[in-house]
Amino acid sequence: MKEKNISGKRFFAVTTLNIIITIAEFIGGIVSGSLGLLSDAVHNLEDSLSIFISYICNVIGRRRNDVSKTFGYKRAEILAAFVNSSILIVITIFMVIESLRRFHTPQHINGSLMMIVSLIGLAANLISMIALWSGSKNNLNIKATFLHMMSDTLSSVGVFVASIFVTLFQWYWVDPLITIIIAVWLSKEAYNVVKETVNILMEASPDIDLNEVKKAVLTVPDVVGIHHIHDWMIDENYIIFDAHINVTKNCTMAELETIYRQVEKILKEQFHVSHVTLQAECTRGLKEPLIY
């Protein structure tokens, strides 16, 4: 699967926009008394750091393999995705706690100012989302940063909606309510990224049916068994597979190479495996389970 990289200029533009939004929302939140704006400002401040981490790890992840990192530096981006999403979950917890406190002690809010600042934040966050959208499909690192931008956009929408109710009806409780709703949704999305990155860092198996792999491999002439399978991911797009295969006869090296190429072709075309390592055997392990 082809991975789409995001340019340094685009990362810089998104970071600059987030810094501007952060300053505007901090000032607007303090002056208006809006928790939604203040929580969004804190979130945007963390986003600026998140984007910077994401960009640095994106650059590191594109470095070529070397003797010290024979599989390359791809997991730098997985680490960045894990860190950014984990921080996001922590932020949502604080957002909920502060929102619950505001329910008990409502605070006067300047609805008009809240509305103006939220619209500025909404416009800037939408631009940031569009800038990162193309690279978020096949890259967990950029997806984690994209989630930050999406959460900011939704937060700005929520703050704008809350400002309408505050201005028209003085319903100050809508401000913390919107904050809680956004925090719950955001924590769910961030958790999904954390879960996927942890699986990759723990070298969990990708979503491949090994019984289907066995059936496909056994269609290769002279292959009668496959066992001792290990498959794992370097990142969300790079799958590694190694296994022992049983052949029916004492093959020459040339014949084994032909078998290896056929098996490798099946694994790459049908199961999207990136790197294949095989070991040929005659009868050893023939009756063993797929994994041991």
N, C-alpha and C positions, 0 to 999 in steps of 0.2 A: 504494500500500500504506500503510495507516494505521500510524503510528508511535505506540508507547505510551511516554509519559514517566513517569519515576519521580519521586515527590515528594521535596522537600528533607528532610522528616522521615524518610523511609525511608532516604535516603542517610546522614543523621546517625545513625540507629539502627544501621545496618550498621557505620559507622565506629567508633562507641562500642564495639560488641561486639568488633570486631577489636583495639582498643586493650586491652581487658580480656584477651582471649585472648593477646595478645602478652606482656603482663606475666606472666600465669600460666605460659606456656610457657617464657619466659626463666628464671624462677625454678625451675620444674620441671626444665628441661633441665640447668641448672647443678648442682642438688642431686642429680639422679638420674644424671647423666652421659650422657644420651641425645642422640645426634646428631640423631635424628629430631625430637625436641622442639625442639632449638635451631634446626635448619634451618626447622622450621615457624614458630618464633617470628620469625625474620628475615623469612620470607615474609609473615607477617601484618603485620609492621611496614611492609613495602613496600606491602602491600595497603591499609593505612590511607591512605597517600599516594596510591595509585592511585584509591581511591574518591573522595578529595577532588578530584583532577584531573578525574575522570570527571564529578563533579557540576558543577564550575565550567564545564566545556566543554559539558555538557548544557544549562545555563542560557544560555550564550553562543549555542549552536546554535539556540535557539528565538527569538532576536532577529529582528525583521523586516528585510527588505531595506532598504538605504538607498543614498545616492548614492555612498558609498565602497565598498560591498559589494553590488553589484546582484544577485548571486545569493544573498545572505544570508550567514549565518555557520555553515552546516551543517558545513563541513569542520573546524570546531573540534573536533567530536567524533571525526572521522576521525584528526586529529592525536593526540588523547588515546588513542585505541585503538592507534595505532602506537607511541606512547611506552610505554604500559603493557605491551603485549605484548612489545616489545623488551626492556624491563627484566626481564620474566618469563623470557625466554630466557637472559639473563645470569645470573640467579639460579640457574636449573637447572644451568648449567655449573659454578658454584661448588659446588652441592649434590653433583654427581657427583664432582668433584675431592676434596672432603672425605670423601665416602663411600669412595672408593678408598683414601684414606689410612687410614681406620679399619679397612679389611680387613687392612692390613699391621700395624697397631698396635691390636688390640682393646682396648676399655676397659670396665671393670666398669660395669654399669648397674643401677640400682634399678628393677626391673621393676614393682613394685607402684605406686610413685609415678608412673612413666611411664604406667601404665595409667589412673590416676585423672585425670591432667592431660589425657591424650589424649581421654578421654570428655568432659571439659568443653569442650575445643576442638571436638570433633565436634558436640556439641549446638549450640554458638554458630555454627559454620560452616554447619550445616544451616539454621538460622534465616536467616542472611544470604543463602544461596542462594535460599531461598523468596522472600525480599523482593525480589530482583533478577530472578527468573526471568521474570516477565511482560514486562519491558522488554527482555530479551536476544534476543528472536526477530527483531526487525527493526531493531536498532540496534547497530552494531559497537562503539560506545563502551561501552555497557552490557554487551554480550556479552564484551568484553575483561575488564571488571571481574567479570562473572559467572564467567568462566574462572578468575580468581584465587580466587574463593570455592569453586568446584568443586574446584580443585586442593588448596585447604586442607582441604576435607572429605575428599577421598581420602587426603591426607597424614595426617589424623587417624585415618582408618580403618587406614591402613598402620602408623602408630605403635602403635595399639591391638593390632593383630595381632602386631606385633613384640614388644610387651610381654608377650603371652601366652607366646611361645616363650622370651623372656628369663627370665620368672618360673618356668616349669615345667622348662626344660631348660638354662638358662644359655647359650642360643645367641645370643651377642652379635652375631654376624655378620649376623643377620636384620635388625637395625636399619639398617645402611648399605645392605643389599640392597633393602629396601623403599624407602628414599630414592631409590636409583638408578632403580628401576622407575617411581616416581611422576614423577621428573624427566624421564625419557625421554618418557613419555606427555604430560606437560605441555608440553614443548618443541615437540612435534608440533602440539598444539592452538594454542599461541601463534604458531607459524610460519604456520599457516593464516590467522590474523587479520592478521599482519604482511603476508603476501603480498597479501591482499585490499585492505588499506589502501594499500599501495604502488601497486597497480594504479589505485586511485581517485585518489591524489595525482598519478600520472603521466598522468591522464586517459585511461587505457586504455578500450577499448570494452567495454560491458556484454555479457552473454551473449545476443546477438541475432544471428540468421542474416540477414545483409543480402540474400542472394538471396531469402529468403522475404519480406523487406520489399519488395523490388522487385516480386515477383509480386503482392503485396497492393495496392501502390500503383497498379500498372498496370490494376487492375480499375476504377479511377475513370474515368468517361467523359471523353474529351478528353485524358487523360494518356497519352503514348506513350513516355516515357523518364524515368529518374531517375539522377542522377549527382552527383559531388562530395559524397558523403555523409560527414558527421562526426557521430559519436555518442560521448558520454562521460558520466561520472557526477559529480555534485556530492557525493553520499554514496551509500550502498548502496541507497537508495530513490528517488533523484531522477535520472532519465535525461534528458539533453538531446540533441536531434536536429536537425541542419540539413542541407539538401540542395537541389539544383537539380532542378526538374522540367520536362520538355518537354511543351508543349501543342500541339494540332493546328492551332490557329488564333489569330488576333489577338483575344484575349478582352477584353471590357470589364472594368473593375475589379470590377464586381458579379459577373460570371461567374468571375473569378479567385478572388474571395473564397469563392464556392460550392465551387470545386475545392479550395481550401486547407482549408476546413472538413471536406470529405470525407476528404482525406488525413490531416488531423490526427486525426479520429475513428478511423480505421483504426489509426494508430500508437499512440494512447492505449489503445484497447480490446484490440487484439491483441498489442501489444508492450510495453505498460505504460510508454510514454514520457510524461514529465511536461511537457516544454517543447519545442515544435516551431517551427522557423523555416524557411520555404520561399522559394525564388526561382524565378519562372517564366521560361522561355526557349522559343524556337521550335525552332531546329535546333542552336544552339550546344551542343557537348558531348554531342550525341545518341549518338554512337558511342564516347564515352569510357568507360573502366571506371567501376565504382561509386565507387571511391575514388581520388582523385589530388590 
